[in-house]
């Protein structure tokens, strides 16, 4: 598990990519609207955006093959997420 920081002027987004895992788990560590604005994840193939606003609640998805995704731009503040790659 590792922590990712999204911040304007530094790494404010992540380009579309596949993770090197069978499954990926993302857990928001701070609150949209209070700590940051923008952000979220977009699954390219499905044109689906997930904001995952509930701190401490996990979102799990296939990391390889089907779920090309990108981290959307944080426009204000700093967003932190914990990420875990699972390869059962």
C-alpha positions, 0 to 999 in steps of 0.5 A: 500500500502507498499514498498518492498526493494530488496537488495543483502545481505538482502532480495534479492528475494522472494520465490514462493507464492500467495498473500492474495489478489484478485488482486495485483498491483506492481509499480517499484519505481526505474530504472533497470540498473541505481539503480539495476541489476536483479530482476523482477517477475516470474509467475511459472505456466506460466513460464513467467518473467516480468521485469516491467522496467518502473518506475511508471507504474503498473502491476496488476495480480490475487493475489490468486489461479492462479498466484503463483509468485516469486521475482527474485534475485537482484544482485546489488544495491537496488530495490524498488517496491510499492505493493497494495493488492485489495480485492473488 
